Amino acid sequence: MAVTQQEIENRLWDAADELRVAMPEAQYSSVVFPLMFWKYLSDTWEHHHQEFLTDNEGLLDGLSAEEAHEIEYRDYQSFEIPCIHPGTVQQRRASWSSILATITQPGLGQRVRASLQAIETANPDKFSRLFGSMTWTSEEVLSGEVLAAVMQAMDRTPKMHEGNMSHDVLGGAYEYLLKRFSDGSGTRAGQFFTPREVVELIVEVLAPKNRESVYDPTCGSGGMLIASANLLKAHGGRGYTLRLYGQEAVADTAGVARMNLFMHNLTQFQIEVGDTLKDPRFKKPDGSLAQFDVIVANPPYSLKWKPWTKDPRAIGGVAPQSSADWAFVQHMIASMDPRKGRAGVVLPHGVLFRGGQEAVIRQRVLDDDLLEAVIGLPANLFYSTPIPTAILVFRALGTKTPERQDGVLFIDASKRFAKIKNRNVLTATDIADTVTAYRSDFDADGSPVDPDGDGGLAARFVPTAEIVANGYDLNIGRYIKQAAAESEDLGTLIDAYNLARAERQKTEDHMLAVLADAGIEGFDE
């Protein structure tokens, strides 16, 4: 009998809930996901091993151990669950069931760690560094009693292999836990979990095609990469043909992404660990930046960073130390394939109007006609911040369609949401209507050719000349009346205040320097 989605989700949450006595909910993922994936690998390996034994029952007696091993791993297994301490009395397979059988013995965390490390070592091409730092296997971090309780609860989950449950169910369970951890723990989990409806909107707009490459330079748990494959499949394409690439600064989170992709039966991927701005890991043979067909990202907002000194990505200038928002955009633009590359990124509204170095970069991007659309989203969509955000859509130089050249499409979807608990969400209708607006035709004055009523959604194509006349300001309220009434939101006010304060400080410092040069000391306001 097939396992239901509800059943596996309930059992997995029961296992996670055993951690409540040991750690805050924000840290559950570092324990639950490695254990869940280990159980999935073990159940899958044992399922195929039993198939091998059944299919070859009459042949095994005449084969050596080496010959049997060769047949099994050629025809049945796609990875190895090795033995620990082979040839000794302590020998045991590094499988879930083997370690579970020793659960009452001291040193459980050490045995779990040894098993996970053995699996990584035995499968370097697939599982290198997969399970993260595994600090939770230390008795000082998580007691053997609590770890045993988690494993026993998780063992009540039905067997996690393809003969018992589909990858859709398994992947859905993984997504459920990611969302549940984010709902319950706020900012920390929200840093690597983008709400799925926002991901779906970005991917719908960029529309990946069969065999294209998709890259997320701040991939978190890998949700945008998975959504790209799922959406392609939902539209009748072959999601498994996408080549998926991601980079993540936090090693444990990169491990979560790798496990997430495997759980969704996606194997054509490469996830690297490192700071994308400081050390981009995807390069061409000549050392230049690799380029991709589709680029998606939800980078950390207003991240303080060490600005580049000499970097070919810095078109138009270098983003200020106080905010790497435009640096991430510059990296994405440099990573677009010159023939058909397109990129979608979620950022706070400040990137649309802030002055200084950011304004210079924004001017260059608009002069080069790289920005295709700005989509204003509702406030309070994200776990980590209540401020409103916008999706910026870019196209490689010279690849915009004729009707979208020399201008930017503005869509205000800030009124389109439903309220749930402590945040807002985009409904399926909200997403569909926004995508329809993005794909609509526009007449000479920039209005939709066939508008279907406001419905809380407004769109307008704005010629670049009008944006230039407004000082390259991309504030949505300048171009869409509906948004103008909402432009004085808290996030915008805070950005404007910080900018004004910085400008005031700069002017004051200059004034004091002039006074000092004139020999006027001790000036006080």
C-alpha positions in Angstrom: 0.0 0.0 0.0 1.4 3.4 -1.0 2.5 5.8 1.7 0.4 9.0 1.9 2.0 12.4 2.1 0.3 13.2 5.4 1.5 10.0 7.0 5.2 10.5 6.3 5.0 14.2 7.2 3.4 13.4 10.6 6.0 10.7 11.4 8.9 12.9 10.4 7.6 15.8 12.5 7.2 13.4 15.5 10.9 12.6 15.1 11.9 16.3 14.9 9.8 17.1 17.9 11.9 14.8 20.1 14.6 17.5 19.8 12.5 20.1 21.7 14.3 19.2 25.0 17.7 19.7 23.5 17.8 22.6 21.2 15.8 25.5 19.7 13.7 24.8 16.6 16.0 26.8 14.4 18.6 24.1 14.8 16.4 21.1 14.1 17.3 20.9 10.4 21.0 20.2 11.2 20.0 17.0 12.8 16.8 15.9 11.1 17.9 16.3 7.5 21.1 14.2 7.7 19.2 11.5 9.6 16.3 11.5 7.2 18.7 11.3 4.2 20.7 8.5 5.8 17.5 6.5 6.3 16.5 7.2 2.7 19.9 6.0 1.4 19.9 2.9 3.7 16.3 1.9 2.9 17.0 2.4 -0.9 20.2 0.4 -0.7 18.6 -2.5 1.2 15.6 -2.6 -1.2 17.9 -3.0 -4.2 20.1 -5.5 -2.3 17.0 -7.6 -1.7 16.1 -7.4 -5.3 19.6 -8.5 -6.2 19.4 -11.5 -3.9 16.0 -12.5 -5.2 16.8 -12.2 -8.9 20.1 -14.1 -8.5 19.2 -16.7 -6.0 20.3 -19.6 -8.1 23.5 -18.0 -9.3 25.2 -16.6 -6.1 26.6 -20.0 -4.9 28.8 -20.2 -7.9 30.1 -16.6 -7.7 33.0 -15.2 -5.6 32.3 -12.2 -3.3 34.0 -9.9 -5.8 32.0 -11.2 -8.7 28.7 -10.8 -6.8 29.7 -7.3 -5.7 30.5 -6.4 -9.3 27.1 -7.6 -10.5 25.2 -5.9 -7.7 26.8 -2.5 -8.2 26.6 -2.7 -12.0 22.9 -3.6 -12.3 21.2 -2.8 -9.0 22.9 -0.1 -6.8 23.7 3.5 -7.7 25.7 4.2 -4.5 27.5 2.2 -1.8 26.7 1.7 1.9 30.1 0.4 3.0 31.1 -1.7 6.0 32.8 0.0 8.9 35.9 -1.8 10.4 35.8 -4.6 7.7 37.4 -7.8 8.7 37.1 -7.2 12.4 34.6 -8.3 15.1 33.3 -4.7 15.2 32.4 -4.9 11.4 29.0 -3.6 10.6 27.5 -1.9 7.6 27.1 1.9 7.8 23.4 1.6 7.4 20.5 2.9 9.4 19.3 -0.5 10.5 22.8 -1.7 11.6 23.3 1.3 13.8 19.7 1.2 15.1 20.4 -2.3 16.3 23.1 -0.8 18.7 21.0 2.1 19.9 21.1 1.2 23.6 24.9 1.0 23.6 27.1 3.9 24.7 28.7 6.0 22.0 25.7 6.2 19.6 26.7 9.6 18.3 30.2 8.4 17.4 28.8 5.4 15.5 26.3 7.6 13.6 29.2 10.0 12.7 31.4 7.2 11.6 28.6 5.8 9.4 27.9 9.1 7.7 31.6 9.8 7.1 32.0 6.3 5.6 29.1 6.9 3.2 30.7 10.2 2.1 34.1 8.6 1.6 32.7 5.6 -0.3 30.8 7.8 -2.7 33.0 10.9 -3.3 31.4 11.9 -6.6 27.9 11.9 -5.2 28.1 12.5 -1.4 31.3 14.4 -0.6 30.7 16.7 2.3 27.0 15.9 2.1 26.2 15.6 5.8 27.8 18.9 6.8 29.8 19.4 10.0 27.9 16.8 12.0 28.6 18.7 15.3 25.3 17.3 16.6 26.8 13.8 16.9 28.9 15.0 19.8 27.5 14.0 23.2 28.1 17.5 24.5 25.8 18.9 21.8 23.1 16.2 21.7 22.9 13.5 24.3 22.8 9.8 23.2 19.4 9.5 24.8 17.8 12.3 22.7 19.5 11.1 19.5 18.2 7.6 20.2 14.7 9.0 20.7 14.8 10.9 17.4 16.1 7.8 15.5 13.4 5.5 17.1 10.7 8.0 16.2 12.0 8.4 12.6 12.3 4.6 12.3 8.5 4.5 12.6 8.4 6.3 9.3 7.6 3.8 6.4 10.5 2.6 4.4 11.8 5.4 2.2 12.5 3.7 -1.1 11.0 3.9 -4.6 9.2 0.6 -4.1 7.3 2.1 -1.2 6.9 5.8 -1.9 7.3 8.1 -4.9 10.0 10.8 -5.1 7.2 13.3 -5.2 6.0 12.2 -1.8 9.6 12.0 -0.4 10.5 15.4 -1.8 7.3 16.9 -0.6 8.0 15.6 2.9 11.4 17.3 2.8 9.8 20.6 1.7 7.2 20.2 4.4 10.0 20.0 7.1 11.8 23.0 5.6 8.7 25.1 5.7 7.7 23.9 9.2 11.2 24.7 10.6 11.0 28.2 9.0 7.5 28.8 10.2 8.5 28.0 13.8 11.9 29.5 14.0 11.8 32.8 12.1 14.9 34.6 10.9 17.6 31.9 11.1 15.7 29.3 9.1 14.2 32.0 6.8 17.8 32.8 5.7 17.9 29.7 3.6 14.2 29.2 2.9 12.4 31.4 0.3 8.6 31.0 0.4 7.7 28.6 -2.4 5.1 30.9 -4.0 7.8 33.6 -4.5 10.1 31.0 -6.0 7.3 29.8 -8.3 6.7 33.3 -9.5 10.3 33.9 -10.4 10.7 30.6 -12.2 7.4 31.0 -14.1 8.7 34.4 -15.4 12.1 33.0 -16.4 10.5 29.8 -17.9 13.4 27.3 -18.0 13.5 25.0 -21.1 14.6 21.4 -21.6 18.4 20.9 -21.2 19.1 24.4 -20.1 21.4 25.3 -17.2 20.0 26.9 -14.1 22.2 28.7 -11.5 21.5 30.0 -8.0 24.5 32.0 -6.6 23.0 32.0 -3.1 21.1 28.7 -3.2 20.3 28.1 0.4 18.3 24.8 0.6 18.1 24.5 -3.2 14.4 25.4 -3.5 14.8 27.6 -6.6 16.7 24.9 -8.5 14.1 22.2 -7.6 11.2 24.5 -8.5 12.8 25.0 -11.9 12.7 21.3 -12.6 9.3 20.9 -11.1 7.8 23.7 -13.1 9.3 22.4 -16.4 7.8 19.0 -15.6 4.4 20.5 -14.8 4.4 22.2 -18.2 5.1 19.0 -20.0 8.9 19.3 -20.2 11.6 17.1 -18.9 12.7 18.6 -15.6 15.4 16.0 -15.1 17.3 17.3 -18.2 18.1 20.6 -16.5 21.7 21.1 -15.4 21.4 22.6 -11.9 24.2 24.7 -10.2 24.3 26.4 -6.9 26.7 28.1 -4.5 26.1 28.5 -0.8 28.3 30.2 1.8 27.3 27.9 4.8 28.6 24.3 4.5 25.7 22.8 6.4 23.1 24.6 4.4 24.8 23.4 1.2 24.5 19.9 2.5 20.8 20.5 3.0 20.5 21.6 -0.6 22.3 18.5 -1.9 20.0 16.2 0.1 17.0 18.2 -1.0 17.9 17.7 -4.7 18.6 14.0 -4.2 15.2 13.6 -2.4 13.5 15.1 -5.5 15.3 12.6 -7.7 17.4 15.3 -9.4 21.0 14.1 -10.0 22.4 16.5 -12.6 23.5 19.1 -10.1 26.6 20.7 -8.6 26.5 22.5 -5.3 29.6 24.4 -4.2 30.5 26.0 -0.9 31.9 29.5 -0.7 31.3 33.2 -0.7 29.9 34.0 -4.2 31.1 37.6 -4.2 34.6 36.9 -2.8 35.2 33.4 -4.4 32.8 32.4 -7.2 33.3 28.7 -7.6 31.9 28.2 -11.1 34.6 29.1 -13.7 35.4 28.4 -17.4 38.7 26.7 -18.2 40.3 30.1 -18.9 39.4 31.2 -15.4 36.6 33.6 -16.4 33.1 33.4 -14.8 30.9 30.5 -16.0 27.7 31.5 -17.7 24.2 30.0 -17.5 20.9 30.2 -19.3 18.7 30.9 -16.2 19.9 32.6 -13.0 17.7 32.8 -9.9 18.5 34.2 -6.5 17.2 35.6 -3.2 20.4 36.9 -1.7 20.8 38.2 1.8 19.5 41.8 1.9 21.8 44.8 2.5 24.7 42.5 3.4 27.8 44.3 4.6 30.7 43.1 2.5 34.3 43.9 1.4 34.0 45.7 -1.9 35.9 44.5 -5.0 39.1 46.4 -5.9 39.5 44.9 -9.4 36.8 42.6 -10.7 35.3 42.3 -14.2 31.9 41.9 -12.6 31.8 45.5 -11.4 30.0 47.0 -14.4 29.2 50.7 -13.7 31.1 50.8 -10.5 31.4 49.0 -7.1 28.6 48.6 -4.6 29.1 50.3 -1.3 30.4 48.4 1.7 27.1 48.9 3.5 25.1 46.9 1.0 26.0 44.1 -1.4 22.6 44.2 -3.1 23.9 45.5 -6.4 27.1 43.4 -6.2 24.9 40.3 -6.3 23.0 41.8 -9.3 26.4 42.5 -11.1 27.5 38.9 -10.4 24.2 37.6 -11.9 24.5 39.8 -15.0 28.1 38.6 -15.6 26.9 35.0 -15.2 24.2 35.3 -17.9 24.8 33.4 -21.2 25.2 36.1 -23.8 22.8 34.4 -26.2 19.8 33.7 -24.1 20.7 34.4 -20.5 18.0 35.7 -18.2 18.0 36.4 -14.4 15.5 37.0 -11.7 16.4 38.2 -8.2 14.4 39.3 -5.1 15.7 42.4 -3.4 14.4 45.2 -1.1 12.9 48.3 -2.6 16.0 50.4 -1.7 17.9 49.1 -4.7 15.3 50.9 -6.9 16.2 54.4 -5.7 19.2 54.6 -3.4 21.8 57.1 -4.4 25.6 57.1 -4.4 27.5 54.2 -5.9 24.3 52.2 -6.3 22.8 55.0 -8.5 25.8 54.9 -10.8 25.5 51.1 -11.2 21.8 51.4 -11.8 22.3 54.0 -14.5 24.8 51.7 -16.3 22.4 48.7 -16.2 19.6 50.9 -17.6 21.8 52.5 -20.3 22.8 49.0 -21.4 19.1 48.0 -21.5 19.7 45.0 -19.3 16.7 45.4 -16.9 13.5 44.0 -18.4 11.0 44.2 -15.5 10.4 45.3 -11.9 7.7 43.4 -10.1 6.6 44.9 -6.8 5.6 42.2 -4.2 3.5 42.5 -1.1 5.1 43.3 2.3 5.6 40.5 4.9 6.1 37.6 2.5 9.4 36.5 4.0 10.3 34.8 7.3 13.3 37.0 7.9 11.9 40.5 7.2 8.5 42.2 6.9 9.6 44.8 4.4 8.2 44.8 0.8 10.5 43.4 -1.9 10.6 43.4 -5.7 11.7 40.9 -8.3 14.1 42.4 -10.8 14.3 40.6 -14.2 17.3 41.0 -16.4 18.1 39.9 -20.0 21.6 39.5 -21.5 22.8 42.4 -23.6 20.8 42.7 -26.8 18.5 39.8 -26.2 15.3 41.6 -25.2 12.4 41.1 -27.6 11.8 44.1 -29.8 8.7 45.3 -27.9 10.6 45.3 -24.6 13.7 47.1 -25.8 14.6 50.6 -24.5 12.3 50.4 -21.5 11.3 48.6 -18.3 8.1 46.8 -17.5 6.7 47.8 -14.1 4.2 45.5 -12.4 2.7 46.4 -9.0 1.5 43.2 -7.3 1.7 44.6 -3.8 -2.0 44.3 -3.2 -2.2 40.7 -4.3 -1.9 38.4 -1.3 -3.7 36.3 1.3 -3.1 36.5 5.0 -2.0 33.4 6.9 -0.9 33.4 10.5 1.9 36.0 10.9 2.7 36.6 7.2 1.3 37.1 3.7 1.3 34.6 0.9 0.8 34.8 -2.9 -2.1 32.6 -4.0 -2.0 30.5 -7.2 -4.3 33.2 -8.8 -2.0 36.0 -7.7 1.0 34.2 -9.3 -0.9 33.4 -12.5 -2.2 37.0 -12.9 1.3 38.5 -12.3 2.8 36.1 -14.9 0.0 37.0 -17.4 0.8 40.7 -16.9 4.5 40.0 -17.4 3.7 38.3 -20.7 1.2 40.9 -21.9 1.6 43.2 -24.9 1.7 46.9 -24.4 0.8 49.8 -26.7 2.7 52.9 -27.5 2.0 54.8 -24.3 3.1 51.8 -22.2 -0.4 50.6 -21.1 -1.5 47.0 -21.4 -3.2 46.3 -24.8 -5.9 44.2 -23.1 -6.1 45.1 -19.4 -8.5 42.8 -17.5 -9.4 45.3 -14.8 -7.2 46.4 -12.0 -8.0 43.5 -9.6 -5.3 44.8 -7.3 -2.7 44.4 -10.1 -1.3 47.2 -12.3 1.3 47.1 -15.0 3.0 49.7 -17.3 5.8 49.6 -19.8 8.0 52.7 -19.3 10.4 54.0 -21.9 14.0 54.4 -20.8 13.8 58.1 -21.7 11.1 58.7 -19.0 13.3 56.8 -16.4 16.3 58.9 -17.4 14.2 62.1 -16.9 13.4 60.8 -13.4 17.2 60.5 -12.6 17.2 56.8 -13.2 14.9 56.3 -10.2 13.1 53.0 -10.4 10.6 53.5 -7.6 7.5 51.8 -8.7 5.3 54.6 -7.4 6.8 57.0 -9.9 5.3 55.1 -12.8 2.2 53.3 -11.5 -0.5 55.3 -9.7 -1.6 52.4 -7.6 1.9 52.0 -6.2 2.3 55.7 -5.5 -0.2 55.6 -2.6 1.8 52.8 -1.1 5.3 54.1 -1.7 5.7 55.5 1.8 6.0 52.0 3.3 8.2 51.5 6.3 11.1 49.8 4.4 11.2 52.7 1.9 11.2 55.3 4.7 14.0 53.5 6.6 16.1 53.4 3.4 15.5 57.1 2.7 16.3 58.0 6.3 19.6 56.1 6.3 20.6 57.6 3.0 19.8 61.2 4.2 21.6 60.6 7.5 24.7 59.4 5.6 24.6 62.4 3.2 24.2 64.7 6.2 27.2 63.2 8.0 29.3 63.5 4.8 28.4 67.2 4.5 29.1 67.9 8.2 32.5 66.2 8.0 33.4 68.3 5.0 32.3 71.5 6.8 34.3 70.7 9.9 37.4 70.0 7.8 37.0 73.4 6.0 36.6 75.1 9.4 39.7 73.4 10.8 41.7 74.4 7.7 40.6 78.0 8.4 41.9 77.8 12.0 38.4 77.7 13.6 38.6 75.2 16.4 36.0 73.8 18.8 33.0 74.5 16.5 29.8 73.0 18.1 26.4 72.7 16.6 
